[in-house]
């Protein structure tokens, strides 16, 4: 088990290294291939009134004329050791991990990301609990009552959940439950959990349910398909023939065999959500990483977009690492692969 975890850790580190190269290439190599010069990149760091001489001096000061290998080395150094930034009147040290400075605000990117991270964490944590519990439970019951009214109704609702976009269900839920019925508070009014847990939950329950509705539908359908296949296996009939209770047969034998594809889905979905639930946060005006990325794209703020991309990549890699370890717990045969 320890050897398996070490292998997965090494693979995760190598993947993060490849992701850092790909991300750097997308934001610094691709613009060069598209015809942008070092001065064009530097023009985003200065105001619209800056002349060509100021733009050129800025490009030299930021190292945009250095070879791309040198720029990538400086980028990696900033992540692990920090880096000194020459902004003209003086030199400012950006402590590690440094993800650069915003074009618009001139502030370090990482502190802004950390300020918005609790919002995305809260949204992702609540939504994943809701969709896993309700999605898996619905799929199991539908499989055990195949062809019943509940099965047809739940699968119909699941089909609607997969088909309807989040910005549609989000706007409809806001119009009904907040504006018309007044059952929830102002969703955009973010309150940290440590300040007021009840208000925190009340303001997030609508985004949780709306986001979970989309994912729970997929989990219900996959759980149902997996359970239908598993419950027809010979070892299930053997377990029943031995006199085991139906609950033990369903949970310990049937559901456990269905968990492997679900773990894969949870790892990928949770990693993507932690990277920023873009549509959900934009629909409900939640100040999380997703809305931060949307605003950065609108302002053409390259370091902010790059920072969100790297944070999202880290979360996805870590989530898949956790899933790999859980694989070994659920199915010991995975350790031998």
Residue, then its C-alpha position, 0 to 999 in steps of 0.5 A: x500500500x505504501x509503495x502504491x501511494x509513493x508511486x501515485x505521489x511521484x506521478x502527481x508531481x510529474x503531472x504538475x510539472x507538465x501542467x506548469x510547462x503547458x500553462x506557461x506555454x499557453x500564456x507566453x509561447x502561444x502569443x509569440x507564435x501568434x505574432x505578439x512581441x515583447x512590447x505587446x505583452x508589456x503594453x498590458x502592464x502600463x496605462x493606455x496613455x503610455x508611449x512606445x519608450x515606456x512600453x519598451x522599458x517595461x518589457x525589458x524590466x519584466x524580462x520579456x526579451x529574455x529567452x522563454x527558457x529563462x522566463x520559465x525558470x523565473x516563473x518556477x523560481x517565483x513559485x518555490x522561492x519567491x521573486x523580486x519585482x522591479x516596478x520602476x520606482x523600486x523593487x518589491x519582493x513577492x514571497x513564495x509561492x508567487x503567481x505574478x501580479x495583476x495587470x489591472x490592480x498591480x497586486x499579487x495574484x495569490x492573495x486574491x485567490x486565497x481570499x476567494x478560495x473559501x467561497x468556492x470551497x464552501x460551494x463545492x463541499x456542500x454541493x458534493x455532499x448533496x449530489x453524492x447522497x441523493x444521486x447514489x441513493x436515487x440510483x440504488x432505489x431505482x435499480x432495486x425497483x426497476x420499472x416502477x413509477x419511482x424508477x421512471x419518475x426519478x430517471x425522467x428528473x435525472x434526464x432533465x437535470x443533465x439537460x438543463x444548463x446551470x444558468x437556467x435552473x439557477x435563475x429559475x430557482x432564484x426567481x421562485x425561492x428567493x424573490x417570490x417565496x422568500x425562503x432563502x437570503x441574498x445569495x450574493x451576500x457572502x458570510x464566512x462560516x466562522x462568523x455565522x454558520x446559519x447565515x452561511x448555510x442559508x445563503x448557500x443552500x440554493x447554489x448547493x441544490x442547483x449545482x447538485x441537481x446537475x451532478x446528482x442526475x448523472x450519478x443517479x443514472x450511472x449508479x442505477x446502471x451499475x447496480x442493475x449489472x451488479x445485482x445480476x451477478x452470480x456472487x449476488x445470488x450466492x450471497x442471498x442463498x447463504x441467507x444474508x440480509x438484503x441490506x448487506x447484499x445491496x450495500x456490501x456486495x452490490x453497491x461496493x462494486x459500483x463505487x469504482x466509476x463513482x469515485x472517478x467521477x467524484x475526483x474529477x468533478x470535485x477537482x473542477x469545482x474547486x478550480x472554480x464553479x464558473x457558471x454557478x458563481x456567476x449566476x449567483x454572484x458569489x465572489x469565488x474563483x469562478x467569478x474571479x476568472x470570468x472578471x479576469x478574462x473580461x479585463x484581459x488580466x493574464x496573470x489572474x487567468x493564469x493563477x486560476x488555471x494553475x490552482x484548478x490544475x493543482x486541485x484536479x491532480x490532488x483530487x485524482x491522487x485521493x481517488x487513486x488511494x481510495x481505489x486501493x481501499x475499495x478494490x485491493x486489486x488496484x494495488x497490483x496494477 
